Amino acid sequence: MEQRFFSGSGINRNKEMLEHLQRYGVIKSKKAAEIMETIDRALFVPDGTPPYVDSPMQIGYNATISAPHMHAMCLELLEDYLKPGMHALDVGSGTGYLTACFAVMVGPQGRAVGVEHIPELGEFSIKNIKKSAAAPLLEGGSLLIHVGDGRQGWPEFAPYDAIHVGAAAPEIPPALIEQLKPGGRLVIPVGNIFQDLKVVDKNMDGTLSVQSETSVRYVPLTSREAQLRGY
Ligand SMILES: C[S@@+](CC[C@H](N)C(=O)[O-])C[C@H]1O[C@@H](n2cnc3c(N)ncnc32)[C@H](O)[C@@H]1O
């Protein structure tokens, strides 16, 4: 998340940010670009925050909105698991940006569930989503934001084809493995100071294949209390 592909300070349109991400080879998939064009990042950052800079930005409560290149990477890694009708879980949904992207991808017959443990961020994400192209999905009930400890997943709509975790876990929470569908994929940053973005595929026989995609730096997946006191 520390790496930056372009500054973006002179960029004032979502489309222009995407053109940069494509030019620098960060987004290769057409679908990921299309979805990031549909969901305007400017609707998900606090007032006064430059929306198109390729960097994580503070959103309060010791949390950040992830950098555009990380959103792009996670969408690409999960694209095949976010087809219409599929179920997606976004743990540590923060601003709601990726949950909104997932909801548009899986469509009204699918299900996109965000779990965030800071109630104020849960409210903020709902406000953001209501301004975005994902608003009808929130109204229709296929996009849901819940306040809770995401380390427990959200069993109600399990199993999930796609699970994304937006904060770094010391180890992969067993509940998330349990709630992953055979044939499904989990993308999760794992580690403390040094973190790897892990791609966990659940094979049809229930065994796991795990690969490290890249080194990353995320805020920790932790308890609400630890986060509010600064970890
Ligand atoms: C990097 S931030 C937000 C990521 C989100 N994808 C975005 O771009 O807006 C990670 C989020 O995880 C949340 N979080 C941390 N630990 C959590 C837990 N145990 N359960 C649920 N949410 C958690 C934080 O409050 C924060 O909003």
The ligand as an SDF file (V2000), in Angstrom:
LIG
                    3D

 27 29  0  0  0  0  0  0  0  0999 V2000
   -7.6270   -0.4860    5.1170 C   0  0  0  0  0  0  0  0  0  0  0  0
   -9.1180   -0.2080    5.9750 S   0  0  0  0  0  0  0  0  0  0  0  0
  -10.4470   -0.1480    4.7910 C   0  0  0  0  0  0  0  0  0  0  0  0
  -10.3800   -1.0450    3.6190 C   0  0  0  0  0  0  0  0  0  0  0  0
  -11.5270   -0.9070    2.6340 C   0  0  0  0  0  0  0  0  0  0  0  0
  -11.2920   -1.9250    1.6300 N   0  0  0  0  0  0  0  0  0  0  0  0
  -11.5160    0.4470    1.9550 C   0  0  0  0  0  0  0  0  0  0  0  0
  -10.7350    0.6160    1.0110 O   0  0  0  0  0  0  0  0  0  0  0  0
  -12.2880    1.3420    2.3760 O   0  0  0  0  0  0  0  0  0  0  0  0
   -9.4160   -1.6960    6.8840 C   0  0  0  0  0  0  0  0  0  0  0  0
  -10.7180   -1.7120    7.6500 C   0  0  0  0  0  0  0  0  0  0  0  0
  -10.7760   -2.9090    8.4310 O   0  0  0  0  0  0  0  0  0  0  0  0
  -11.5140   -2.6130    9.5950 C   0  0  0  0  0  0  0  0  0  0  0  0
  -11.2500   -3.6800   10.5670 N   0  0  0  0  0  0  0  0  0  0  0  0
  -10.1150   -3.9590   11.2690 C   0  0  0  0  0  0  0  0  0  0  0  0
  -10.2850   -5.0560   12.0620 N   0  0  0  0  0  0  0  0  0  0  0  0
  -11.5600   -5.4790   11.8510 C   0  0  0  0  0  0  0  0  0  0  0  0
  -12.3360   -6.5590   12.3750 C   0  0  0  0  0  0  0  0  0  0  0  0
  -11.8510   -7.3930   13.3040 N   0  0  0  0  0  0  0  0  0  0  0  0
  -13.6020   -6.7080   11.9240 N   0  0  0  0  0  0  0  0  0  0  0  0
  -14.1380   -5.8430   11.0040 C   0  0  0  0  0  0  0  0  0  0  0  0
  -13.4640   -4.8070   10.4940 N   0  0  0  0  0  0  0  0  0  0  0  0
  -12.1780   -4.6280   10.9030 C   0  0  0  0  0  0  0  0  0  0  0  0
  -11.0190   -1.2180    9.9770 C   0  0  0  0  0  0  0  0  0  0  0  0
  -11.9120   -0.5410   10.8410 O   0  0  0  0  0  0  0  0  0  0  0  0
  -10.9190   -0.5510    8.6080 C   0  0  0  0  0  0  0  0  0  0  0  0
  -12.1050    0.1100    8.2590 O   0  0  0  0  0  0  0  0  0  0  0  0
  1  2  1  0
  2  3  1  0
  2 10  1  0
  3  4  1  0
  4  5  1  0
  5  6  1  0
  5  7  1  0
  7  8  2  0
  7  9  1  0
 10 11  1  0
 11 12  1  0
 11 26  1  0
 12 13  1  0
 13 14  1  0
 13 24  1  0
 14 15  1  0
 14 23  1  0
 15 16  2  0
 16 17  1  0
 17 18  1  0
 17 23  2  0
 18 19  1  0
 18 20  2  0
 20 21  1  0
 21 22  2  0
 22 23  1  0
 24 25  1  0
 24 26  1  0
 26 27  1  0
M  CHG  2   2   1   9  -1
M  END
$$$$
